[in-house]
Amino acid sequence: MKPSIKVALAGAGAFGIKHLDGIQNIDGVEVVSLISRDLEKTREVAEKYGIAHVTTELAESLALPELDAVILCTPTQMHAEQTMACLKAGKHVQVEIPLADSLKGAQDVVALAKQTGLVAMCGHTRRFNPSHQYVHKEVAAGRFNIQQMDVQTYFFRRTNTNALGQARSWTDHLLWHHAAHTVDLFAYQCGSPIVAANAMQGPIHPVLGIAMDMSIQLKAANGAICTLSLSFNNDGPLGTYFRYIGDTATYLARYDDLFTGKEEKIDVSQVDVSMNGIELQDREFFAAIREGREPNSSVAGVLACYEVLHRLEQQLAA
C-alpha cells in the first residue's frame, strides 16, 4: 500500500471547507495541518475534520517534515507569493483560482515551478465540473463544435463578504478572479487560443475600490466567440451560468449540472467518479503527485489565461 499524501490546507473559509469535504472522499490523502488567520475558528474547523496541527502561519506548516503538499485557499493578493513559498520549501502546491493578480506574478510562479519540477496546479474548477467535462468530451469526439459561449457571472456583493455571507478581510475582483474562470474555460473547451479580447466596466465602487459590473468579449483562433457579463450588483439568482451554442446542440451548464437548450436535464453522473468539481480537481492534483506528471490546469497550462487578463486590464486602464 502506498503511503498517504500528507497535505496542509491554508484558508479555512468557504472554499477551504469545500476542499476539506472533497478530500474526505479521496483515499490515500491526509490533511495534517490547517492554516488560517483566526486561530479560534481554525481550531473549530480542524476539530471537525480531525486535523491535528493548527496555525496562523504558512511557514510553520511548511516546516513540518512529513508534509508533501499544500492547497492554498487564501486571499487572491497572496496567491503568487504563497505558491512560490511552497515551491521553495519543496512542496507540491495547488492554489485556488486565480494564480495571481498580475501577469508578472503568474509568470514568476510558472518559472519557479519549472525550475523545481514539483507539481504546481491552479484551481480552474470549471475544467473539472462534470457538466463542462461532458461538453469537452463532445468537442474532442468531433460531435460538437462551439460557435458561441454566453456566460453570466452574477453575485450580490455590495459589501465585502464571501460565499457564505461572512465578512471578508480582502477585496474580490471581477477581472482577476471571476473572469479568469471563463477566459480559461473558453480557450480550453474550444481547443483554440484567444486571439481577440475586449472589455468594458461600470463605475468604481466608492468603498471597495473595484468595478462592480463588467462586460468582456473574446474570440478564439478557430472563430468561436464568447460574451461574458459579470456583476457584483445582481440581486437575484447568484452564480455562473454557461450557454454553449454549437453546430449540433445547445447546452446550459450550471456548475455540476447540464441541460439542453430546452431545459432538459442531461445525466452527467457517469462522466467522472464524482459529481463534485472541487473533489475532482483535488483528485487530479493528488494523482499528478503520485504519477509524477503535469496535471490538467497546471500553472504553466493556465498561463495564457492570465496573459489575456493582463491585456484586458491594460485596455480598461487606458
C-alpha positions in Angstrom: 0.0 0.0 0.0 1.3 3.4 -1.0 2.0 5.9 1.8 -0.6 8.6 2.2 0.0 12.1 0.8 0.1 14.5 3.7 -1.3 17.9 2.9 -1.7 21.2 4.5 -4.7 23.4 3.7 -4.4 27.2 4.0 -7.6 29.1 4.4 -10.5 27.7 6.5 -13.2 29.8 4.8 -15.9 28.9 2.4 -13.6 27.4 -0.3 -11.3 25.7 2.2 -14.3 23.8 3.6 -15.2 22.7 0.1 -11.8 21.2 -0.3 -11.9 19.5 3.1 -15.2 17.9 2.2 -13.9 16.7 -1.1 -10.7 15.3 0.3 -12.7 13.2 2.7 -13.8 11.1 -0.3 -10.2 10.6 -1.7 -8.2 7.6 -0.5 -4.6 7.9 0.5 -4.7 11.6 1.4 -4.4 13.0 4.9 -4.8 16.7 5.9 -2.2 17.1 8.6 -2.2 20.9 9.0 -4.8 23.7 8.8 -3.7 27.4 8.4 -6.0 30.4 8.7 -6.0 33.9 10.2 -8.4 33.4 13.1 -6.9 30.7 15.4 -10.0 30.0 17.4 -12.2 29.5 14.3 -9.4 27.4 12.6 -9.3 25.1 15.7 -13.1 24.6 15.4 -12.8 23.6 11.8 -9.7 21.4 12.5 -11.5 19.6 15.3 -14.5 18.9 13.0 -12.2 17.3 10.3 -9.7 15.6 12.7 -6.8 17.8 11.7 -4.1 17.7 14.4 -1.9 20.8 13.6 -3.3 24.3 13.5 -1.5 27.6 12.9 -1.9 31.1 11.6 1.5 30.9 9.7 2.0 29.1 6.5 5.8 28.9 7.2 5.1 26.9 10.3 3.2 24.3 8.3 5.9 24.3 5.5 8.4 23.3 8.2 6.6 20.1 9.1 8.9 17.3 7.9 6.1 14.9 7.0 4.4 17.5 4.7 4.1 16.6 1.0 1.8 19.2 -0.5 -0.2 22.3 0.2 -3.6 23.6 -1.0 -4.0 27.4 -0.9 -7.5 28.9 -0.4 -6.2 32.2 0.7 -6.9 35.8 -0.5 -6.1 36.5 -4.1 -3.4 39.0 -3.4 -1.4 36.3 -1.6 -1.6 33.6 -4.2 1.6 34.1 -6.2 3.8 34.8 -3.2 2.5 31.8 -1.1 2.6 29.5 -4.1 6.3 30.3 -4.6 6.9 29.9 -0.8 5.5 26.3 -1.0 7.7 25.5 -4.1 10.8 26.9 -2.4 10.0 24.7 0.6 10.0 21.7 -1.7 6.2 21.1 -1.5 3.8 20.3 -4.3 1.1 23.0 -4.4 -2.4 23.7 -5.6 -3.5 27.3 -5.4 -7.1 28.3 -5.8 -8.1 30.5 -8.8 -6.6 33.0 -9.6 -3.0 32.0 -9.9 -2.0 35.7 -9.3 -3.4 39.2 -9.6 -0.9 40.3 -12.1 0.8 38.8 -15.2 4.3 39.1 -13.6 3.1 37.2 -10.5 1.8 34.4 -12.7 5.0 34.3 -14.8 7.2 34.2 -11.7 5.2 31.2 -10.4 5.4 29.3 -13.7 9.2 29.9 -13.9 9.8 28.6 -10.4 7.5 25.6 -10.9 9.5 24.6 -14.0 12.8 25.1 -12.1 11.7 22.9 -9.1 9.9 20.2 -11.1 7.2 20.0 -8.5 3.5 19.6 -9.2 2.1 23.1 -9.3 -1.6 23.4 -10.2 -4.2 26.2 -10.2 -7.8 25.5 -9.3 -9.6 26.3 -12.5 -12.6 24.3 -11.4 -14.7 24.6 -14.5 -12.3 22.2 -16.3 -13.4 19.6 -13.8 -17.1 20.1 -13.3 -18.9 17.1 -14.9 -21.1 19.5 -16.9 -18.2 21.1 -18.7 -16.3 17.8 -18.9 -19.3 16.4 -20.9 -19.1 19.3 -23.4 -15.3 18.9 -23.6 -15.7 15.2 -24.5 -18.3 16.0 -27.1 -15.9 18.5 -28.7 -13.0 16.1 -28.5 -15.1 13.4 -30.2 -16.0 15.7 -33.1 -19.7 15.6 -32.2 -20.0 19.2 -31.2 -18.2 22.4 -32.2 -18.6 25.6 -30.2 -19.8 28.6 -32.1 -20.5 30.9 -29.2 -20.4 30.8 -25.4 -22.7 33.2 -23.5 -21.7 33.4 -19.8 -23.3 35.3 -16.8 -21.3 35.6 -13.6 -23.6 37.3 -11.1 -23.3 38.0 -7.4 -24.7 40.4 -4.9 -21.6 41.8 -3.0 -22.1 45.5 -2.3 -20.4 44.8 1.0 -17.2 42.8 1.4 -18.5 39.3 2.1 -17.6 35.7 1.0 -19.7 33.0 -0.5 -21.2 32.2 3.0 -22.1 35.9 3.6 -19.3 36.3 6.1 -17.2 39.4 6.3 -14.1 39.3 4.2 -10.6 40.7 5.1 -9.7 41.2 1.4 -11.4 42.5 -1.8 -12.6 40.2 -4.5 -12.2 41.2 -8.2 -14.4 40.6 -11.2 -11.5 40.5 -13.7 -8.6 38.8 -11.9 -10.8 36.2 -10.2 -14.3 35.6 -11.7 -13.4 36.4 -15.4 -10.4 34.0 -15.1 -12.8 31.0 -14.9 -14.5 31.8 -18.2 -11.4 33.1 -20.1 -9.6 29.9 -19.3 -12.6 27.6 -20.0 -13.4 29.2 -23.3 -9.9 28.5 -24.8 -9.8 25.1 -23.1 -13.2 24.0 -24.5 -12.6 25.3 -27.9 -9.1 23.9 -28.0 -8.0 27.1 -29.6 -6.1 30.2 -28.2 -7.8 33.5 -27.6 -6.8 36.0 -30.3 -9.0 39.0 -29.5 -10.3 40.3 -26.3 -12.3 43.4 -25.3 -13.6 44.7 -22.0 -15.8 47.5 -20.6 -16.5 48.2 -16.9 -19.0 50.2 -14.9 -18.4 52.7 -12.1 -15.8 52.1 -9.4 -17.4 51.4 -6.0 -16.5 54.3 -3.7 -15.7 52.0 -0.7 -14.5 48.7 -2.3 -12.5 50.5 -5.0 -13.4 48.0 -7.7 -15.7 47.9 -10.7 -19.0 46.2 -9.8 -20.0 45.5 -13.4 -18.1 44.3 -16.4 -18.5 43.0 -19.9 -16.0 41.0 -21.8 -15.9 39.8 -25.4 -13.5 37.0 -26.6 -12.6 35.4 -29.9 -10.7 32.2 -30.4 -8.4 31.4 -33.3 -10.9 28.9 -34.7 -13.6 31.6 -35.0 -15.6 30.8 -31.8 -16.8 33.8 -29.8 -17.6 34.4 -26.1 -19.6 37.1 -24.4 -19.2 37.3 -20.6 -21.2 39.5 -18.3 -20.1 40.0 -14.7 -21.7 41.8 -11.8 -21.5 42.2 -8.0 -24.7 44.3 -8.2 -27.1 41.5 -9.1 -29.9 41.0 -6.5 -31.3 37.7 -7.9 -30.1 34.2 -8.7 -26.4 34.0 -7.9 -23.6 32.1 -9.5 -22.3 31.5 -13.0 -24.4 30.2 -15.9 -22.9 29.0 -19.2 -24.7 28.6 -22.5 -22.8 26.7 -25.2 -24.2 27.3 -28.7 -22.8 24.9 -31.2 -23.3 23.4 -34.6 -25.2 20.4 -33.4 -26.6 21.3 -30.0 -27.1 24.0 -27.3 -26.0 23.2 -23.7 -26.7 25.1 -20.5 -24.2 24.4 -17.7 -24.8 25.4 -14.1 -21.9 24.3 -12.0 -22.0 20.4 -12.0 -25.4 20.2 -13.8 -26.0 20.3 -17.5 -29.2 20.8 -19.6 -30.1 21.1 -23.2 -31.2 24.4 -24.6 -34.8 23.3 -24.0 -34.0 22.8 -20.3 -34.0 19.0 -20.5 -31.6 17.7 -17.9 -28.6 15.6 -19.2 -27.3 12.8 -17.0 -23.6 13.6 -16.3 -23.3 11.2 -13.3 -21.1 8.8 -15.3 -18.7 11.4 -16.7 -16.3 11.0 -13.8 -16.0 9.3 -10.4 -17.8 12.2 -8.6 -20.3 14.9 -9.3 -18.2 17.4 -7.2 -16.0 19.6 -9.3 -13.8 20.6 -6.3 -13.3 16.9 -5.4 -12.4 16.1 -9.0 -9.9 19.0 -9.1 -8.3 17.6 -5.9 -8.2 14.1 -7.3 -6.3 15.4 -10.3 -3.8 17.2 -8.0 -3.0 14.1 -5.9 -2.9 11.8 -8.9 -0.4 14.0 -10.6 1.8 13.9 -7.5 1.6 10.1 -7.3 2.2 9.7 -11.1 4.9 12.3 -11.3 3.2 14.2 -14.2 1.9 17.6 -15.1 -1.7 18.0 -14.0 -4.6 19.3 -16.0 -4.8 23.0 -15.0 -1.0 23.2 -14.2 0.3 26.7 -13.6 2.0 26.5 -17.0 -1.2 25.2 -18.6 -3.3 28.2 -17.5 -0.7 31.0 -18.0 -2.4 32.0 -21.3 -5.5 33.0 -19.3 -3.5 35.5 -17.3 -1.9 36.9 -20.4 -5.4 37.7 -21.7 -6.5 39.2 -18.3 -3.4 41.4 -18.4 -4.3 42.7 -21.9 -7.9 43.4 -20.7 -6.6 45.2 -17.6 -4.4 47.4 -19.7 -7.3 48.1 -22.0 -9.6 49.1 -19.1 -6.9 51.3 -17.6 -6.5 53.2 -20.9 
